[in-house]
Amino acid sequence: MQLELRHLVAVCRIAEAGSLGRAARRLGVSQPSLSAQLRRIERVTGGELFTRSRYGMEPTPLGRLVLATAGRVLSEMDALGTHARAVPAGAPLRLGCILLVLLDTLLERTDLFLPGREVTVDLEHSVTALSRGLGGGRYDAIVYGEVNDHEVPLPDGALARTLIAGEPFAVRLPEDHPLAARDAVDLADLAGESWMTLIEDDDGGPEALVEACARAGFAPALRYRIADRRMSYEMVARGRAVSLSQPGAPAAPGTVVRPLAGSPVTGRIRLAWHRAALPAHEAELLFAAAARAYEATVDNHPFHRAWWDAHPELHPV
C-alpha cells in the first residue's frame, strides 16, 4: 500500500479529535474501519503513530513527524485546489465517480442534457478520494454511493443532492448455486459463503454487510477485495465467492442477481458539486442526466423494475 491524501487526512483527524471514535464520526466511517486503516498506515510509515494515554490518542515522535508533513501536504493541496478553480471558460466539466452501475450510461445522458459541453470522467475506487478531489479542485462534481447510515463528509463549498434513496442491495451468485432458483434470498442462508468486496469500500458497504449478517446470526467471511468489476463477476461465476450487488447491475455470464429478503442493506446514490466550479443550472442538468442514467438500469432485472414501480416516492425529482 502507498500513502494517499486520504490517509494523511485520517491521521490528522485522529490527532485533532484525540480519539478514534470521534475521528471516525468526523470522517463518516466506523471506528473498526478507521482502526484498521490506521494499522495499515503504520505498517507503511514503519511504526506506531499514536499511543493511548489518560488524555486520549497522543502522537508518538514518529506521529508528530508524519503530522507535520501531512499538514504541509494538505495545505499545499488546498492551495492548489483554489488555483484549479480558476479554469478558463469552455473547459471540460470534470466528473468523478465510483463504480456505480449508472456510470455505463451516464456519458450518453450528459451528451443529451449538456449538449456541446465536454465532460471528462475519472473512476475512483475510494469515496474519500472523490470527496478530497472535489475539495482540492480535481473534480467539479462527483457521483457516489453511501450504504445504510454511512455519510460521506464533503468539503467546504460543496452542495449535494440525493439521486436515489433506499436502493435495496441484492446478491450476485453463481448461476448453479442452490439458492439461484429462489425469487429472493434470505441473508441467513448465505452464512457459509465467502464474500467479495471492492478493494476500497469506504462507502460503508463492508460495515453494513457485517452488521446485517450479525443480525442474521453469522459473521461473513470477507475473503476477496478486487478492484475490477469484470474480474469479480468471473470469480462469482466460478463459485469462488458471492457479493453484494446494486439491483440494477448488469447480467454477467455464469451469474445471477437475486434480491435479499427484507432489504437488510440499502444504499443512496448522491451527486455533489462545488458551487464555485459548477453553475446551478448545469448542476440541475447533470442531476437530470444522472437520474435518466439510473432509470436506464431498472429493467436489467425484473425485481428491480418491481421495486422501482412500487416506490415512486423514491424517484429523483
C-alpha positions as CSV (number, residue, x, y, z in Angstrom):
1,M,0.0,0.0,0.0
2,Q,1.1,3.6,-0.8
3,L,0.2,6.6,1.3
4,E,-2.5,8.7,-0.3
5,L,-4.1,12.0,0.7
6,R,-7.0,10.3,2.4
7,H,-4.5,8.5,4.7
8,L,-3.0,11.9,5.7
9,V,-6.4,13.3,6.3
10,A,-7.3,10.3,8.6
11,V,-4.1,10.8,10.6
12,C,-4.8,14.5,11.1
13,R,-8.4,13.9,12.1
14,I,-7.3,11.3,14.8
15,A,-4.8,13.8,16.2
16,E,-7.4,16.6,16.2
17,A,-10.1,14.5,17.7
18,G,-8.0,12.8,20.3
19,S,-9.8,9.5,19.9
20,L,-10.6,7.0,17.2
21,G,-14.3,7.2,17.9
22,R,-14.6,11.0,17.5
23,A,-12.3,10.9,14.4
24,A,-14.4,8.1,12.8
25,R,-17.6,10.2,13.3
26,R,-15.9,13.2,11.7
27,L,-14.7,11.1,8.8
28,G,-18.0,9.4,8.3
29,V,-16.6,5.9,8.8
30,S,-16.9,3.2,11.5
31,Q,-14.4,3.0,14.3
32,P,-13.2,-0.5,13.4
33,S,-12.7,0.6,9.8
34,L,-10.6,3.6,10.9
35,S,-8.6,1.5,13.4
36,A,-7.8,-1.0,10.6
37,Q,-6.8,1.9,8.3
38,L,-4.5,3.3,11.0
39,R,-2.8,-0.1,11.3
40,R,-2.2,-0.2,7.5
41,I,-0.8,3.4,7.6
42,E,1.5,2.5,10.5
43,R,2.9,-0.5,8.5
44,V,3.8,1.9,5.7
45,T,5.3,4.5,8.0
46,G,7.3,1.9,9.9
47,G,6.0,2.4,13.5
48,E,3.2,3.5,15.8
49,L,1.8,7.0,15.2
50,F,-0.2,7.3,18.3
51,T,-0.2,5.9,21.9
52,R,-3.2,5.8,24.3
53,S,-3.0,7.9,27.4
54,R,-5.3,9.3,30.0
55,Y,-5.8,12.2,27.7
56,G,-6.7,10.1,24.7
57,M,-4.7,9.3,21.5
58,E,-1.4,11.2,21.6
59,P,1.1,11.2,18.7
60,T,4.4,9.5,19.1
61,P,7.6,11.2,17.9
62,L,7.1,9.4,14.5
63,G,3.5,10.5,14.6
64,R,4.5,14.2,15.1
65,L,6.8,13.9,12.1
66,V,4.1,12.4,9.9
67,L,1.5,15.0,11.1
68,A,3.9,17.9,10.3
69,T,4.4,16.5,6.8
70,A,0.7,15.8,6.4
71,G,-0.2,19.3,7.4
72,R,2.2,20.8,4.8
73,V,1.0,18.5,2.0
74,L,-2.7,19.0,2.7
75,S,-2.2,22.8,2.9
76,E,-0.5,22.8,-0.4
77,M,-3.2,20.7,-2.0
78,D,-5.9,23.1,-0.7
79,A,-4.0,26.0,-2.2
80,L,-3.7,24.1,-5.5
81,G,-7.4,23.5,-5.4
82,T,-8.1,27.2,-5.1
83,H,-6.0,27.9,-8.2
84,A,-7.5,25.0,-10.0
85,R,-10.9,26.6,-9.7
86,A,-9.8,29.4,-12.0
87,V,-10.4,27.3,-15.1
88,P,-11.0,29.1,-18.4
89,A,-14.4,29.3,-19.9
90,G,-15.3,26.3,-22.0
91,A,-13.1,24.0,-20.1
92,P,-14.4,20.4,-19.7
93,L,-16.7,19.5,-16.8
94,R,-14.6,17.3,-14.6
95,L,-16.7,14.5,-13.1
96,G,-15.5,11.9,-10.6
97,C,-17.4,8.6,-10.0
98,I,-17.1,5.4,-8.1
99,L,-18.1,2.1,-9.7
100,L,-21.8,2.6,-9.9
101,V,-24.0,0.8,-12.5
102,L,-25.4,4.1,-13.8
103,L,-21.8,5.0,-14.9
104,D,-22.3,2.8,-18.0
105,T,-24.9,5.1,-19.5
106,L,-24.1,8.4,-17.7
107,L,-22.0,9.8,-20.5
108,E,-24.7,9.2,-23.1
109,R,-27.1,11.2,-20.9
110,T,-24.7,14.1,-20.4
111,D,-24.5,14.4,-24.2
112,L,-28.3,14.9,-24.2
113,F,-28.7,17.2,-21.2
114,L,-25.5,19.1,-21.6
115,P,-25.1,19.3,-25.4
116,G,-21.8,20.8,-26.6
117,R,-20.3,20.6,-23.0
118,E,-17.3,18.4,-22.9
119,V,-17.3,16.1,-19.9
120,T,-14.3,14.1,-18.6
121,V,-14.9,11.2,-16.2
122,D,-12.4,9.7,-13.8
123,L,-13.2,6.4,-12.0
124,E,-12.1,6.2,-8.4
125,H,-12.3,3.2,-6.0
126,S,-12.4,5.4,-2.9
127,V,-15.3,7.7,-1.9
128,T,-12.9,9.5,0.4
129,A,-10.6,10.2,-2.6
130,L,-13.6,11.5,-4.6
131,S,-14.6,13.9,-1.8
132,R,-11.0,15.1,-1.4
133,G,-10.7,15.6,-5.2
134,L,-13.9,17.7,-5.1
135,G,-12.4,19.9,-2.4
136,G,-8.9,20.1,-4.0
137,G,-10.1,21.2,-7.4
138,R,-9.6,17.9,-9.3
139,Y,-13.3,17.5,-9.8
140,D,-16.2,19.9,-10.4
141,A,-18.8,17.3,-9.4
142,I,-18.8,13.7,-8.1
143,V,-21.3,10.9,-8.2
144,Y,-21.0,8.4,-5.3
145,G,-22.8,6.0,-3.0
146,E,-23.5,5.6,0.7
147,V,-24.6,2.4,2.3
148,N,-27.1,2.2,5.2
149,D,-26.5,5.1,7.6
150,H,-23.0,6.0,6.4
151,E,-22.5,9.6,5.4
152,V,-19.6,10.8,3.3
153,P,-18.0,14.1,4.6
154,L,-18.0,16.7,1.9
155,P,-15.6,19.7,1.6
156,D,-16.4,23.3,2.2
157,G,-18.2,24.9,-0.7
158,A,-19.8,21.6,-1.8
159,L,-23.5,21.1,-2.4
160,A,-25.2,17.7,-2.7
161,R,-28.5,16.2,-3.8
162,T,-29.7,12.6,-3.2
163,L,-30.4,10.9,-6.6
164,I,-31.7,7.6,-5.3
165,A,-32.6,6.9,-1.6
166,G,-33.2,3.5,-0.1
167,E,-32.0,1.3,-3.0
168,P,-32.2,-2.3,-1.8
169,F,-28.9,-4.2,-2.3
170,A,-29.1,-7.7,-3.9
171,V,-26.6,-10.6,-4.0
172,R,-24.8,-12.0,-7.0
173,L,-24.5,-15.7,-7.0
174,P,-23.1,-18.4,-9.4
175,E,-25.9,-19.5,-11.7
176,D,-25.7,-23.1,-10.5
177,H,-25.9,-22.1,-6.8
178,P,-28.6,-23.9,-4.8
179,L,-30.2,-20.5,-4.0
180,A,-30.1,-19.2,-7.5
181,A,-33.6,-20.6,-8.3
182,R,-35.2,-18.6,-5.5
183,D,-37.1,-15.3,-6.1
184,A,-35.4,-13.8,-3.0
185,V,-32.6,-15.0,-0.8
186,D,-32.5,-14.9,3.0
187,L,-29.2,-13.5,4.2
188,A,-29.0,-16.2,6.8
189,D,-28.8,-18.9,4.1
190,L,-25.5,-17.4,2.9
191,A,-23.8,-18.0,6.3
192,G,-21.2,-20.4,4.8
193,E,-20.2,-18.4,1.8
194,S,-17.0,-16.5,1.0
195,W,-17.8,-12.8,0.3
196,M,-16.2,-10.4,-2.1
197,T,-16.0,-6.6,-1.8
198,L,-14.3,-3.9,-3.7
199,I,-10.7,-3.1,-2.9
200,E,-11.5,0.2,-1.2
201,D,-15.0,0.0,0.2
202,D,-15.1,3.2,2.2
203,D,-18.8,3.9,1.5
204,G,-20.0,1.9,4.5
205,G,-20.6,-1.3,2.5
206,P,-18.5,-3.8,4.4
207,E,-19.7,-2.4,7.7
208,A,-23.3,-2.6,6.6
209,L,-22.8,-6.2,5.4
210,V,-21.1,-7.2,8.7
211,E,-24.0,-5.6,10.7
212,A,-26.7,-7.2,8.6
213,C,-25.0,-10.7,8.8
214,A,-24.7,-10.3,12.6
215,R,-28.5,-9.7,12.8
216,A,-28.9,-12.8,10.7
217,G,-26.8,-14.8,13.1
218,F,-23.3,-15.1,11.5
219,A,-20.1,-13.3,10.7
220,P,-19.3,-13.1,6.9
221,A,-16.0,-14.3,5.6
222,L,-14.7,-11.3,3.6
223,R,-12.1,-13.2,1.6
224,Y,-11.6,-11.1,-1.5
225,R,-11.1,-7.5,-2.3
226,I,-11.0,-6.8,-6.0
227,A,-10.9,-3.5,-7.9
228,D,-12.0,-4.8,-11.3
229,R,-15.8,-5.4,-11.7
230,R,-15.5,-7.9,-14.6
231,M,-12.9,-10.0,-12.6
232,S,-15.3,-10.0,-9.6
233,Y,-18.1,-11.3,-11.9
234,E,-15.8,-14.1,-13.2
235,M,-14.9,-15.2,-9.7
236,V,-18.5,-15.4,-8.7
237,A,-19.3,-17.4,-11.8
238,R,-16.5,-19.9,-10.9
239,G,-18.1,-20.3,-7.4
240,R,-15.3,-18.7,-5.5
241,A,-17.5,-16.1,-3.8
242,V,-20.7,-14.2,-3.6
243,S,-21.1,-10.4,-3.5
244,L,-23.4,-7.6,-2.7
245,S,-24.8,-6.0,-5.8
246,Q,-26.7,-3.0,-6.8
247,P,-30.1,-4.1,-8.1
248,G,-29.5,-2.6,-11.5
249,A,-26.2,-4.3,-12.0
250,P,-25.8,-5.8,-15.5
251,A,-26.2,-9.5,-16.1
252,A,-22.9,-11.4,-16.3
253,P,-22.3,-14.9,-17.8
254,G,-22.4,-17.7,-15.2
255,T,-24.1,-15.5,-12.5
256,V,-27.5,-14.4,-11.3
257,V,-28.6,-11.4,-9.2
258,R,-31.3,-12.0,-6.6
259,P,-32.9,-9.6,-4.1
260,L,-32.2,-10.1,-0.4
261,A,-35.3,-10.8,1.6
262,G,-36.3,-7.9,3.8
263,S,-33.7,-5.5,2.2
264,P,-31.2,-5.7,5.1
265,V,-28.7,-3.5,3.2
266,T,-29.8,-0.3,1.4
267,G,-27.9,2.4,-0.4
268,R,-28.1,6.0,-1.5
269,I,-26.7,7.5,-4.7
270,R,-25.8,11.2,-4.5
271,L,-24.5,13.9,-6.7
272,A,-22.2,16.6,-5.2
273,W,-20.7,19.6,-6.9
274,H,-18.5,22.6,-5.9
275,R,-20.6,25.8,-6.2
276,A,-17.5,27.7,-7.3
277,A,-17.0,25.4,-10.3
278,L,-20.4,24.4,-11.5
279,P,-23.3,26.9,-12.1
280,A,-26.6,26.0,-10.5
281,H,-28.3,25.4,-13.9
282,E,-25.6,23.0,-15.0
283,A,-25.8,21.1,-11.7
284,E,-29.6,20.7,-12.4
285,L,-28.9,19.3,-15.8
286,L,-26.2,17.0,-14.6
287,F,-28.6,15.7,-11.9
288,A,-31.2,15.1,-14.6
289,A,-28.7,13.2,-16.7
290,A,-27.7,11.0,-13.8
291,A,-31.4,10.4,-13.0
292,R,-32.0,9.2,-16.5
293,A,-28.9,7.1,-16.5
294,Y,-30.2,5.3,-13.3
295,E,-33.6,4.8,-14.8
296,A,-31.9,3.0,-17.8
297,T,-30.8,0.3,-15.3
298,V,-34.1,-0.7,-13.8
299,D,-35.0,-3.2,-16.5
300,N,-31.8,-5.2,-16.0
301,H,-33.7,-7.4,-13.6
302,P,-37.4,-7.9,-13.0
303,F,-37.2,-7.5,-9.3
304,H,-35.6,-4.1,-9.7
305,R,-38.4,-2.9,-12.0
306,A,-41.0,-4.2,-9.5
307,W,-39.3,-2.2,-6.7
308,W,-39.0,0.9,-8.8
309,D,-42.7,0.8,-9.8
310,A,-43.7,0.2,-6.2
311,H,-41.8,3.2,-4.8
312,P,-42.5,6.3,-6.9
313,E,-41.8,8.4,-3.8
314,L,-38.1,7.5,-4.1
315,H,-37.8,8.5,-7.8
316,P,-35.5,11.5,-8.3
317,V,-37.4,14.8,-8.8
